[in-house]
Amino acid sequence: MTMHDDDKFDAFLAREARAYHEPPADVPRDAMWAAVAASRAARRGAVSAEPTLAPRPPRRLRAAPWIGMAATLLLGVGLGRTV
């Protein structure tokens, strides 16, 4: 029985999927994770105890886009009824 092109492609796809993100055998994982842990510990120590929050814009400025959208909607409905 011969393989059809679909069967060949399925076999190729399965073979390549297994090898897609396979790292080399000599990756120094322990050293990499030690560097990550040291970096995170240093960053954690550099962060102040008090969280800083970005200032919020005044309430009227935050509502401005919604007011504009509501006015546009009302204008569109009003024009649609009169035309």
Jmol script that loads the backbone (N, CA, C; Angstrom):
load data "model"
ATOM      1  N   MET A   1       0.847  -1.171   0.000  1.00  0.00           N
ATOM      2  CA  MET A   1       0.000   0.000   0.000  1.00  0.00           C
ATOM      3  C   MET A   1       0.895   1.238   0.000  1.00  0.00           C
ATOM      4  N   THR A   2       0.648   2.174  -0.863  1.00  0.00           N
ATOM      5  CA  THR A   2       1.477   3.371  -0.961  1.00  0.00           C
ATOM      6  C   THR A   2       0.871   4.493  -0.128  1.00  0.00           C
ATOM      7  N   MET A   3       1.760   5.404   0.308  1.00  0.00           N
ATOM      8  CA  MET A   3       1.303   6.558   1.085  1.00  0.00           C
ATOM      9  C   MET A   3       0.797   7.636   0.148  1.00  0.00           C
ATOM     10  N   HIS A   4      -0.315   8.219   0.505  1.00  0.00           N
ATOM     11  CA  HIS A   4      -0.834   9.349  -0.253  1.00  0.00           C
ATOM     12  C   HIS A   4      -0.109  10.611   0.203  1.00  0.00           C
ATOM     13  N   ASP A   5      -0.259  11.659  -0.561  1.00  0.00           N
ATOM     14  CA  ASP A   5       0.389  12.920  -0.211  1.00  0.00           C
ATOM     15  C   ASP A   5      -0.075  13.428   1.151  1.00  0.00           C
ATOM     16  N   ASP A   6      -1.353  13.240   1.479  1.00  0.00           N
ATOM     17  CA  ASP A   6      -1.858  13.684   2.773  1.00  0.00           C
ATOM     18  C   ASP A   6      -1.180  12.924   3.904  1.00  0.00           C
ATOM     19  N   ASP A   7      -0.984  11.630   3.744  1.00  0.00           N
ATOM     20  CA  ASP A   7      -0.333  10.829   4.777  1.00  0.00           C
ATOM     21  C   ASP A   7       1.123  11.259   4.948  1.00  0.00           C
ATOM     22  N   LYS A   8       1.796  11.544   3.837  1.00  0.00           N
ATOM     23  CA  LYS A   8       3.178  12.011   3.908  1.00  0.00           C
ATOM     24  C   LYS A   8       3.248  13.351   4.629  1.00  0.00           C
ATOM     25  N   PHE A   9       2.305  14.223   4.304  1.00  0.00           N
ATOM     26  CA  PHE A   9       2.294  15.531   4.942  1.00  0.00           C
ATOM     27  C   PHE A   9       2.010  15.407   6.435  1.00  0.00           C
ATOM     28  N   ASP A  10       1.062  14.544   6.808  1.00  0.00           N
ATOM     29  CA  ASP A  10       0.761  14.341   8.224  1.00  0.00           C
ATOM     30  C   ASP A  10       1.979  13.818   8.978  1.00  0.00           C
ATOM     31  N   ALA A  11       2.712  12.878   8.391  1.00  0.00           N
ATOM     32  CA  ALA A  11       3.917  12.349   9.021  1.00  0.00           C
ATOM     33  C   ALA A  11       4.979  13.440   9.152  1.00  0.00           C
ATOM     34  N   PHE A  12       5.154  14.240   8.093  1.00  0.00           N
ATOM     35  CA  PHE A  12       6.102  15.349   8.122  1.00  0.00           C
ATOM     36  C   PHE A  12       5.727  16.349   9.213  1.00  0.00           C
ATOM     37  N   LEU A  13       4.450  16.699   9.290  1.00  0.00           N
ATOM     38  CA  LEU A  13       3.979  17.668  10.261  1.00  0.00           C
ATOM     39  C   LEU A  13       4.187  17.177  11.692  1.00  0.00           C
ATOM     40  N   ALA A  14       3.894  15.909  11.943  1.00  0.00           N
ATOM     41  CA  ALA A  14       4.089  15.347  13.285  1.00  0.00           C
ATOM     42  C   ALA A  14       5.570  15.344  13.659  1.00  0.00           C
ATOM     43  N   ARG A  15       6.434  14.974  12.715  1.00  0.00           N
ATOM     44  CA  ARG A  15       7.875  14.933  12.982  1.00  0.00           C
ATOM     45  C   ARG A  15       8.422  16.331  13.280  1.00  0.00           C
ATOM     46  N   GLU A  16       8.012  17.298  12.490  1.00  0.00           N
ATOM     47  CA  GLU A  16       8.513  18.657  12.676  1.00  0.00           C
ATOM     48  C   GLU A  16       7.928  19.312  13.923  1.00  0.00           C
ATOM     49  N   ALA A  17       6.691  18.979  14.288  1.00  0.00           N
ATOM     50  CA  ALA A  17       6.081  19.543  15.493  1.00  0.00           C
ATOM     51  C   ALA A  17       6.827  19.089  16.740  1.00  0.00           C
ATOM     52  N   ARG A  18       7.293  17.846  16.749  1.00  0.00           N
ATOM     53  CA  ARG A  18       8.046  17.347  17.904  1.00  0.00           C
ATOM     54  C   ARG A  18       9.376  18.084  18.054  1.00  0.00           C
ATOM     55  N   ALA A  19       9.984  18.476  16.953  1.00  0.00           N
ATOM     56  CA  ALA A  19      11.305  19.092  17.003  1.00  0.00           C
ATOM     57  C   ALA A  19      11.259  20.621  16.937  1.00  0.00           C
ATOM     58  N   TYR A  20      10.077  21.215  16.946  1.00  0.00           N
ATOM     59  CA  TYR A  20       9.960  22.652  16.683  1.00  0.00           C
ATOM     60  C   TYR A  20      10.681  23.518  17.710  1.00  0.00           C
ATOM     61  N   HIS A  21      10.353  23.415  18.986  1.00  0.00           N
ATOM     62  CA  HIS A  21      10.967  24.259  20.011  1.00  0.00           C
ATOM     63  C   HIS A  21      11.873  23.448  20.932  1.00  0.00           C
ATOM     64  N   GLU A  22      12.453  22.435  20.426  1.00  0.00           N
ATOM     65  CA  GLU A  22      13.320  21.593  21.247  1.00  0.00           C
ATOM     66  C   GLU A  22      14.663  22.295  21.436  1.00  0.00           C
ATOM     67  N   PRO A  23      15.027  22.630  22.692  1.00  0.00           N
ATOM     68  CA  PRO A  23      16.292  23.335  22.920  1.00  0.00           C
ATOM     69  C   PRO A  23      17.474  22.381  22.789  1.00  0.00           C
ATOM     70  N   PRO A  24      18.660  22.920  22.532  1.00  0.00           N
ATOM     71  CA  PRO A  24      19.836  22.065  22.473  1.00  0.00           C
ATOM     72  C   PRO A  24      20.090  21.393  23.825  1.00  0.00           C
ATOM     73  N   ALA A  25      20.817  20.296  23.807  1.00  0.00           N
ATOM     74  CA  ALA A  25      21.047  19.531  25.036  1.00  0.00           C
ATOM     75  C   ALA A  25      21.950  20.272  26.021  1.00  0.00           C
ATOM     76  N   ASP A  26      22.783  21.197  25.553  1.00  0.00           N
ATOM     77  CA  ASP A  26      23.743  21.847  26.434  1.00  0.00           C
ATOM     78  C   ASP A  26      23.283  23.217  26.945  1.00  0.00           C
ATOM     79  N   VAL A  27      21.987  23.425  27.088  1.00  0.00           N
ATOM     80  CA  VAL A  27      21.464  24.681  27.610  1.00  0.00           C
ATOM     81  C   VAL A  27      21.696  24.734  29.115  1.00  0.00           C
ATOM     82  N   PRO A  28      22.338  25.787  29.621  1.00  0.00           N
ATOM     83  CA  PRO A  28      22.603  25.892  31.069  1.00  0.00           C
ATOM     84  C   PRO A  28      21.368  26.399  31.822  1.00  0.00           C
ATOM     85  N   ARG A  29      20.383  25.550  31.979  1.00  0.00           N
ATOM     86  CA  ARG A  29      19.114  25.956  32.604  1.00  0.00           C
ATOM     87  C   ARG A  29      19.290  26.466  34.027  1.00  0.00           C
ATOM     88  N   ASP A  30      20.113  25.767  34.825  1.00  0.00           N
ATOM     89  CA  ASP A  30      20.293  26.178  36.223  1.00  0.00           C
ATOM     90  C   ASP A  30      20.896  27.578  36.307  1.00  0.00           C
ATOM     91  N   ALA A  31      21.879  27.870  35.475  1.00  0.00           N
ATOM     92  CA  ALA A  31      22.504  29.190  35.487  1.00  0.00           C
ATOM     93  C   ALA A  31      21.518  30.253  35.006  1.00  0.00           C
ATOM     94  N   MET A  32      20.711  29.916  34.016  1.00  0.00           N
ATOM     95  CA  MET A  32      19.730  30.879  33.509  1.00  0.00           C
ATOM     96  C   MET A  32      18.700  31.217  34.580  1.00  0.00           C
ATOM     97  N   TRP A  33      18.176  30.193  35.274  1.00  0.00           N
ATOM     98  CA  TRP A  33      17.169  30.448  36.296  1.00  0.00           C
ATOM     99  C   TRP A  33      17.765  31.164  37.498  1.00  0.00           C
ATOM    100  N   ALA A  34      19.027  30.911  37.810  1.00  0.00           N
ATOM    101  CA  ALA A  34      19.684  31.635  38.900  1.00  0.00           C
ATOM    102  C   ALA A  34      19.797  33.120  38.548  1.00  0.00           C
ATOM    103  N   ALA A  35      20.115  33.433  37.282  1.00  0.00           N
ATOM    104  CA  ALA A  35      20.195  34.825  36.853  1.00  0.00           C
ATOM    105  C   ALA A  35      18.825  35.491  36.896  1.00  0.00           C
ATOM    106  N   VAL A  36      17.795  34.769  36.505  1.00  0.00           N
ATOM    107  CA  VAL A  36      16.437  35.319  36.551  1.00  0.00           C
ATOM    108  C   VAL A  36      16.038  35.598  37.997  1.00  0.00           C
ATOM    109  N   ALA A  37      16.291  34.650  38.890  1.00  0.00           N
ATOM    110  CA  ALA A  37      15.937  34.827  40.299  1.00  0.00           C
ATOM    111  C   ALA A  37      16.704  35.997  40.906  1.00  0.00           C
ATOM    112  N   ALA A  38      17.983  36.141  40.578  1.00  0.00           N
ATOM    113  CA  ALA A  38      18.774  37.253  41.113  1.00  0.00           C
ATOM    114  C   ALA A  38      18.250  38.582  40.592  1.00  0.00           C
ATOM    115  N   SER A  39      17.885  38.640  39.328  1.00  0.00           N
ATOM    116  CA  SER A  39      17.350  39.867  38.744  1.00  0.00           C
ATOM    117  C   SER A  39      16.032  40.251  39.399  1.00  0.00           C
ATOM    118  N   ARG A  40      15.160  39.270  39.615  1.00  0.00           N
ATOM    119  CA  ARG A  40      13.869  39.563  40.250  1.00  0.00           C
ATOM    120  C   ARG A  40      14.046  40.000  41.691  1.00  0.00           C
ATOM    121  N   ALA A  41      14.994  39.373  42.399  1.00  0.00           N
ATOM    122  CA  ALA A  41      15.247  39.754  43.792  1.00  0.00           C
ATOM    123  C   ALA A  41      15.798  41.177  43.857  1.00  0.00           C
ATOM    124  N   ALA A  42      16.689  41.544  42.930  1.00  0.00           N
ATOM    125  CA  ALA A  42      17.239  42.895  42.913  1.00  0.00           C
ATOM    126  C   ALA A  42      16.153  43.914  42.593  1.00  0.00           C
ATOM    127  N   ARG A  43      15.268  43.578  41.663  1.00  0.00           N
ATOM    128  CA  ARG A  43      14.185  44.490  41.301  1.00  0.00           C
ATOM    129  C   ARG A  43      13.207  44.626  42.457  1.00  0.00           C
ATOM    130  N   ARG A  44      12.945  43.535  43.155  1.00  0.00           N
ATOM    131  CA  ARG A  44      12.029  43.579  44.284  1.00  0.00           C
ATOM    132  C   ARG A  44      12.594  44.448  45.388  1.00  0.00           C
ATOM    133  N   GLY A  45      13.907  44.407  45.580  1.00  0.00           N
ATOM    134  CA  GLY A  45      14.539  45.241  46.601  1.00  0.00           C
ATOM    135  C   GLY A  45      14.562  46.699  46.215  1.00  0.00           C
ATOM    136  N   ALA A  46      14.542  47.026  44.931  1.00  0.00           N
ATOM    137  CA  ALA A  46      14.608  48.405  44.469  1.00  0.00           C
ATOM    138  C   ALA A  46      13.250  49.084  44.501  1.00  0.00           C
ATOM    139  N   VAL A  47      12.186  48.330  44.617  1.00  0.00           N
ATOM    140  CA  VAL A  47      10.835  48.894  44.622  1.00  0.00           C
ATOM    141  C   VAL A  47      10.555  49.483  45.994  1.00  0.00           C
ATOM    142  N   SER A  48       9.993  50.673  46.020  1.00  0.00           N
ATOM    143  CA  SER A  48       9.683  51.305  47.300  1.00  0.00           C
ATOM    144  C   SER A  48       8.522  50.581  47.970  1.00  0.00           C
ATOM    145  N   ALA A  49       8.401  50.792  49.270  1.00  0.00           N
ATOM    146  CA  ALA A  49       7.354  50.117  50.041  1.00  0.00           C
ATOM    147  C   ALA A  49       5.982  50.682  49.702  1.00  0.00           C
ATOM    148  N   GLU A  50       5.908  51.979  49.357  1.00  0.00           N
ATOM    149  CA  GLU A  50       4.630  52.588  49.031  1.00  0.00           C
ATOM    150  C   GLU A  50       4.359  52.481  47.536  1.00  0.00           C
ATOM    151  N   PRO A  51       3.210  51.957  47.165  1.00  0.00           N
ATOM    152  CA  PRO A  51       2.888  51.918  45.739  1.00  0.00           C
ATOM    153  C   PRO A  51       2.575  53.328  45.252  1.00  0.00           C
ATOM    154  N   THR A  52       3.004  53.620  44.056  1.00  0.00           N
ATOM    155  CA  THR A  52       2.706  54.932  43.482  1.00  0.00           C
ATOM    156  C   THR A  52       1.631  54.749  42.428  1.00  0.00           C
ATOM    157  N   LEU A  53       0.654  55.606  42.488  1.00  0.00           N
ATOM    158  CA  LEU A  53      -0.443  55.550  41.533  1.00  0.00           C
ATOM    159  C   LEU A  53      -0.343  56.734  40.589  1.00  0.00           C
ATOM    160  N   ALA A  54      -0.654  56.502  39.363  1.00  0.00           N
ATOM    161  CA  ALA A  54      -0.667  57.589  38.392  1.00  0.00           C
ATOM    162  C   ALA A  54      -1.845  58.491  38.706  1.00  0.00           C
ATOM    163  N   PRO A  55      -1.673  59.802  38.575  1.00  0.00           N
ATOM    164  CA  PRO A  55      -2.796  60.706  38.869  1.00  0.00           C
ATOM    165  C   PRO A  55      -3.926  60.487  37.874  1.00  0.00           C
ATOM    166  N   ARG A  56      -5.134  60.486  38.387  1.00  0.00           N
ATOM    167  CA  ARG A  56      -6.302  60.287  37.532  1.00  0.00           C
ATOM    168  C   ARG A  56      -6.753  61.623  36.979  1.00  0.00           C
ATOM    169  N   PRO A  57      -7.205  61.640  35.752  1.00  0.00           N
ATOM    170  CA  PRO A  57      -7.721  62.900  35.210  1.00  0.00           C
ATOM    171  C   PRO A  57      -9.027  63.259  35.916  1.00  0.00           C
ATOM    172  N   PRO A  58      -9.363  64.524  35.916  1.00  0.00           N
ATOM    173  CA  PRO A  58     -10.634  64.925  36.548  1.00  0.00           C
ATOM    174  C   PRO A  58     -11.809  64.193  35.914  1.00  0.00           C
ATOM    175  N   ARG A  59     -12.859  64.014  36.685  1.00  0.00           N
ATOM    176  CA  ARG A  59     -14.015  63.241  36.231  1.00  0.00           C
ATOM    177  C   ARG A  59     -14.627  63.819  34.955  1.00  0.00           C
ATOM    178  N   ARG A  60     -14.645  65.121  34.819  1.00  0.00           N
ATOM    179  CA  ARG A  60     -15.265  65.710  33.627  1.00  0.00           C
ATOM    180  C   ARG A  60     -14.473  65.377  32.372  1.00  0.00           C
ATOM    181  N   LEU A  61     -13.157  65.240  32.479  1.00  0.00           N
ATOM    182  CA  LEU A  61     -12.365  64.892  31.307  1.00  0.00           C
ATOM    183  C   LEU A  61     -12.533  63.416  30.944  1.00  0.00           C
ATOM    184  N   ARG A  62     -12.770  62.574  31.943  1.00  0.00           N
ATOM    185  CA  ARG A  62     -12.973  61.164  31.640  1.00  0.00           C
ATOM    186  C   ARG A  62     -14.322  60.921  30.988  1.00  0.00           C
ATOM    187  N   ALA A  63     -15.300  61.777  31.246  1.00  0.00           N
ATOM    188  CA  ALA A  63     -16.642  61.592  30.696  1.00  0.00           C
ATOM    189  C   ALA A  63     -16.796  62.237  29.328  1.00  0.00           C
ATOM    190  N   ALA A  64     -15.839  63.067  28.923  1.00  0.00           N
ATOM    191  CA  ALA A  64     -15.969  63.817  27.670  1.00  0.00           C
ATOM    192  C   ALA A  64     -16.205  62.918  26.453  1.00  0.00           C
ATOM    193  N   PRO A  65     -15.471  61.822  26.271  1.00  0.00           N
ATOM    194  CA  PRO A  65     -15.747  60.992  25.085  1.00  0.00           C
ATOM    195  C   PRO A  65     -17.163  60.417  25.086  1.00  0.00           C
ATOM    196  N   TRP A  66     -17.660  60.026  26.254  1.00  0.00           N
ATOM    197  CA  TRP A  66     -19.007  59.455  26.324  1.00  0.00           C
ATOM    198  C   TRP A  66     -20.067  60.511  26.017  1.00  0.00           C
ATOM    199  N   ILE A  67     -19.838  61.712  26.480  1.00  0.00           N
ATOM    200  CA  ILE A  67     -20.800  62.786  26.204  1.00  0.00           C
ATOM    201  C   ILE A  67     -20.829  63.071  24.708  1.00  0.00           C
ATOM    202  N   GLY A  68     -19.659  63.084  24.074  1.00  0.00           N
ATOM    203  CA  GLY A  68     -19.600  63.311  22.635  1.00  0.00           C
ATOM    204  C   GLY A  68     -20.304  62.213  21.859  1.00  0.00           C
ATOM    205  N   MET A  69     -20.110  60.969  22.281  1.00  0.00           N
ATOM    206  CA  MET A  69     -20.772  59.857  21.588  1.00  0.00           C
ATOM    207  C   MET A  69     -22.280  59.915  21.764  1.00  0.00           C
ATOM    208  N   ALA A  70     -22.738  60.268  22.973  1.00  0.00           N
ATOM    209  CA  ALA A  70     -24.173  60.370  23.217  1.00  0.00           C
ATOM    210  C   ALA A  70     -24.774  61.499  22.380  1.00  0.00           C
ATOM    211  N   ALA A  71     -24.068  62.623  22.292  1.00  0.00           N
ATOM    212  CA  ALA A  71     -24.577  63.739  21.493  1.00  0.00           C
ATOM    213  C   ALA A  71     -24.647  63.361  20.020  1.00  0.00           C
ATOM    214  N   THR A  72     -23.660  62.651  19.530  1.00  0.00           N
ATOM    215  CA  THR A  72     -23.666  62.220  18.133  1.00  0.00           C
ATOM    216  C   THR A  72     -24.828  61.269  17.865  1.00  0.00           C
ATOM    217  N   LEU A  73     -25.069  60.358  18.792  1.00  0.00           N
ATOM    218  CA  LEU A  73     -26.174  59.427  18.638  1.00  0.00           C
ATOM    219  C   LEU A  73     -27.507  60.161  18.614  1.00  0.00           C
ATOM    220  N   LEU A  74     -27.709  61.089  19.537  1.00  0.00           N
ATOM    221  CA  LEU A  74     -28.956  61.856  19.571  1.00  0.00           C
ATOM    222  C   LEU A  74     -29.130  62.699  18.315  1.00  0.00           C
ATOM    223  N   LEU A  75     -28.039  63.298  17.848  1.00  0.00           N
ATOM    224  CA  LEU A  75     -28.118  64.088  16.622  1.00  0.00           C
ATOM    225  C   LEU A  75     -28.487  63.195  15.439  1.00  0.00           C
ATOM    226  N   GLY A  76     -27.905  62.001  15.362  1.00  0.00           N
ATOM    227  CA  GLY A  76     -28.222  61.085  14.276  1.00  0.00           C
ATOM    228  C   GLY A  76     -29.671  60.620  14.314  1.00  0.00           C
ATOM    229  N   VAL A  77     -30.172  60.323  15.505  1.00  0.00           N
ATOM    230  CA  VAL A  77     -31.579  59.900  15.623  1.00  0.00           C
ATOM    231  C   VAL A  77     -32.496  61.063  15.266  1.00  0.00           C
ATOM    232  N   GLY A  78     -32.159  62.248  15.732  1.00  0.00           N
ATOM    233  CA  GLY A  78     -32.991  63.430  15.410  1.00  0.00           C
ATOM    234  C   GLY A  78     -33.022  63.713  13.937  1.00  0.00           C
ATOM    235  N   LEU A  79     -31.868  63.649  13.277  1.00  0.00           N
ATOM    236  CA  LEU A  79     -31.840  63.872  11.832  1.00  0.00           C
ATOM    237  C   LEU A  79     -32.570  62.775  11.084  1.00  0.00           C
ATOM    238  N   GLY A  80     -32.457  61.561  11.561  1.00  0.00           N
ATOM    239  CA  GLY A  80     -33.140  60.448  10.893  1.00  0.00           C
ATOM    240  C   GLY A  80     -34.642  60.563  10.964  1.00  0.00           C
ATOM    241  N   ARG A  81     -35.168  61.113  12.016  1.00  0.00           N
ATOM    242  CA  ARG A  81     -36.615  61.270  12.154  1.00  0.00           C
ATOM    243  C   ARG A  81     -37.149  62.429  11.311  1.00  0.00           C
ATOM    244  N   THR A  82     -36.316  63.436  11.108  1.00  0.00           N
ATOM    245  CA  THR A  82     -36.806  64.604  10.364  1.00  0.00           C
ATOM    246  C   THR A  82     -36.664  64.440   8.862  1.00  0.00           C
ATOM    247  N   VAL A  83     -35.822  63.562   8.428  1.00  0.00           N
ATOM    248  CA  VAL A  83     -35.591  63.431   6.977  1.00  0.00           C
ATOM    249  C   VAL A  83     -36.550  62.472   6.356  1.00  0.00           C
TER     250      VAL A  83
END
end "model"
wireframe off; spacefill off
backbone 0.3
color backbone group
